[in-house]
Amino acid sequence: MRILVIEDDLDAAAFLVKGLNESGHIVDHAADGHDGLHLAENNRYDVMVVDRMLPGIDGLSIVRKLRDSEVDTPALILSALGEVDDRVEGLAAGGDDYLPKPYALAELMARLEALARRARPEQAATQLQVGDLQMDRLKRKVTRAGQDILLQPREFRLLEYLMRHAGQVVTRTMLLENVWDFHFDPQTNVVDVHISRLRSKIDKEFAHPLLHTVRGSGYRLDEHG
Amino acid sequence: MPRLLRTTAFRLSLLYAAVFSLIASAALGFVFWSTISHIDEQIDARLRLETDVLMQLFRSRELPGLLETIQTRNRADNAGTFVYLLSGPDRDLLAGPLTSWPTDLDASRTYATFTREQLFEVQPRSKGHDELIRVLVTQLPGGYRMLVGHSVEDAKRLQSHTLTIVAVAIAGIVGFALLGGALMGWDVLRRIDAVNRAAGEIVHGDLTRRLPISRRNDEFDALALRLNIMLERIEKLLVGMRQVTDHVAHDLRKPLNRLRSRLEVTLLEARNEDEYREVMEDAIADADDLIGTFNALLSIAQMEADVDRDGRTQFSASALCEDLAELYAAAAEDKHITFRSDIQSAITLNGVRGLVAQAFSNLLDNALKYAPTDGTIEFALRQDNDGAVVATVADNGPGIAAEDRERVLERFVRLEAARSTPGNGLGLSLVKAVTGLHGAQLVLRDNHPGLYVEVRFPNNLPRLTVSPA
């Protein structure tokens, strides 16, 4: 992916750019709002990371300006303010996701992948498929290798989210946000339990597992281990 | 004194005094002027009347009668109030105290005013030489001329007397107005000084100081009362902030230290890559815990400061609790804990959904942590007849001893029994902060055995900003 990072904290930016590079992404970095806006307007990026507080133009204004000039590159807004409202404000300005600092690099990368994927138009597909696992979103039917799998409504949504982000790492926080609409981190392993239930339904009776645990990050639904 | 002159109260009273004095002076001036002109008119009327009487006499008793009367009157009127003169056609004086008719009196039926020395031959500079005499000169048939005069000294005296009274009155009014203004200014200044002194002490760090309140219950007291409430709040917030800082310093030092020594010890021993990786993952987990603690502390502090934010909405508490129940039921089942939920439908709450969700989730986390294997967790939501929305979480774990129930709501308080379980000791503090922000009550009770937590949202939730988000 081509990623634009607009971040004025040079240490944090260097760390982020290195991390993203090592994951095979091409990264441009801008250290202030004006440069960032200029780069975003004149290049095509798959996704961008925008710090909220920036010299020159602040992060929210950059996103707003880009949206006004119909640049719809997905934007993840980073902020040192972690309050509920700040999140709402960030999304209202045209941001696509919001992550409070300090963040885990794994969390950030997982979210960037998800954002880039979302920007592609295959969204509306009613049929989702990962390996021999198939989902019909209209009939709300899931089969694996032709066998019907009965899922609870929440399990269905969980699987749907994982299938849409097949091949990507999905963190617990992302699942909690997108499947349950809860924006906090529970102290107990509530999400893991739901994953393990889902796993028992889609993987247990099959030789080849699809739902993988990514240590230290989250989960990944993938045909290839 | 110069400070007094600069007070608003004094300046205002001064302005009022000036305006009031001006009006009073104008009124008194008018009274004075009309009195004086009335007196003048009266003198003229008396002269006219006297002249008319003498003319009547002249007509009925001819010249001798008039002469006799004038001479009699001049003699009788020794006090000199009235003077009478009569001259013949060739200006020879026929009657009167003078030897000859004053040369400059020609006109007829005219009023004029003279000084005594202009009419009579008196010693210059002698007493009464400048006494004013008002005269009426009348032309009589046959070339005779008659003068009737009257002293205006009495009127003069009355005039100057009135003037004195008016001047004294105006001076009095201005004086009292100034005095009143000064008193008022001084009173206001005194009270503001008291407030100033108190404010100064507060600025210098004595946060327990309050503004003085008198028993008058006036606008100053109302203001002072308001400010005192504000100071109370500030003091409370500062004390709270200080506590947070103390707790942060105290409780974060331990995990930070642990993290540090973990890394230090790792460096001392030669290890292979896998071992390093393991230590680093542990270190990251430690850091994550620290971040979580920081975040929790921050949001508690913000909520306790009651920084009112947007984000309050009307949301379905029933749906929220159903979702939470569903989320936690699986985890409970996994631990062989029976999870029962009894959630009434169609209950709405006005508040910050995310925070309420966080609070309930903390309670459920706790229940999950402390309920024994094969234990029970009960999660319920109901609306009472009085409209209050009540959420309860009960477990049959070890519970909390009655004497500790207040204490566990404080930050970082972890009971001995909880030392072995994971957690930062902020869960219940956060619940308390959320309930506080929503004006809800948080009650911990014994569940015989276990802990029973009740959160009661009163019906009349303050409807603050409702954002469309």
Interface residues (C-beta under 8 A of the other chain):
Chain A: G82 E83 V84 D85 V88 A92 P100 P102 A104 R154 W180 D181 F182 H183 F184 D185 P186 Q187 T188 N189 V190 V193 H194 S196 R197 R215 G216
Chain B: E281 I284 D288 I291 G292 N295 L298 S299 Q302 R309 D310 G311 D323 L324 E326 L327 Y328 A330 A331 E333 D334 V352 G354 L355 A357 Q358 S361 N362 D365 L368 K369 P422 G423 G427 S467 A469
